[in-house]
Amino acid sequence: MNAPFNLFTRSTNTENTQTLPMLHSNNLFALGREIRIMHAGEEYRLRLTRNNRLILTK
């Protein structure tokens, strides 16, 4: 993982005892209510709604 480690915490999944990285939404949306995500050459948008829901669109 090439992201700054202080953005991530470790979370234990109790179902299969795997340790997975966790990125908190307050870090993602620190500068606004929408972010762009580049994946496999495609741009996606992750938006935080007024009802505190997440919407991912291509």
C-alpha positions as CSV (number, residue, x, y, z in Angstrom):
1,M,0.0,0.0,0.0
2,N,1.5,3.4,-1.0
3,A,-0.9,5.6,1.0
4,P,0.2,7.4,4.1
5,F,-0.3,4.9,6.9
6,N,-1.7,7.5,9.3
7,L,-4.9,7.5,7.1
8,F,-5.5,3.8,7.9
9,T,-6.2,1.8,10.9
10,R,-6.3,-2.0,11.3
11,S,-9.6,-3.7,11.8
12,T,-10.1,-7.3,12.8
13,N,-12.8,-9.1,10.9
14,T,-14.3,-11.5,13.5
15,E,-15.8,-13.9,10.9
16,N,-12.5,-15.1,9.5
17,T,-10.0,-13.4,11.8
18,Q,-8.5,-11.5,8.9
19,T,-6.9,-8.1,9.5
20,L,-8.0,-5.5,7.0
21,P,-7.0,-1.9,6.6
22,M,-9.7,0.6,7.3
23,L,-9.9,4.2,5.9
24,H,-12.2,6.5,7.9
25,S,-14.7,8.6,5.9
26,N,-13.8,11.7,7.9
27,N,-10.3,11.5,6.3
28,L,-11.8,11.0,2.8
29,F,-14.2,14.0,3.1
30,A,-11.9,16.3,5.1
31,L,-11.9,18.8,2.2
32,G,-15.5,18.5,0.9
33,R,-18.5,16.2,0.4
34,E,-17.3,14.6,-2.8
35,I,-14.1,12.9,-3.9
36,R,-12.8,11.5,-7.2
37,I,-11.4,8.0,-7.4
38,M,-9.2,6.8,-10.3
39,H,-9.5,3.0,-10.8
40,A,-8.2,1.1,-13.9
41,G,-8.1,4.3,-15.9
42,E,-11.8,5.2,-15.1
43,E,-12.9,8.0,-12.9
44,Y,-15.5,7.4,-10.1
45,R,-17.1,9.9,-7.7
46,L,-17.8,9.1,-4.1
47,R,-20.3,11.6,-2.6
48,L,-21.6,12.1,0.9
49,T,-25.3,12.9,0.9
50,R,-27.3,15.2,3.2
51,N,-28.5,12.0,4.9
52,N,-25.0,10.9,5.6
53,R,-25.1,8.1,3.0
54,L,-22.4,7.3,0.5
55,I,-23.1,7.2,-3.3
56,L,-20.5,5.9,-5.7
57,T,-21.0,6.7,-9.4
58,K,-18.9,6.2,-12.6
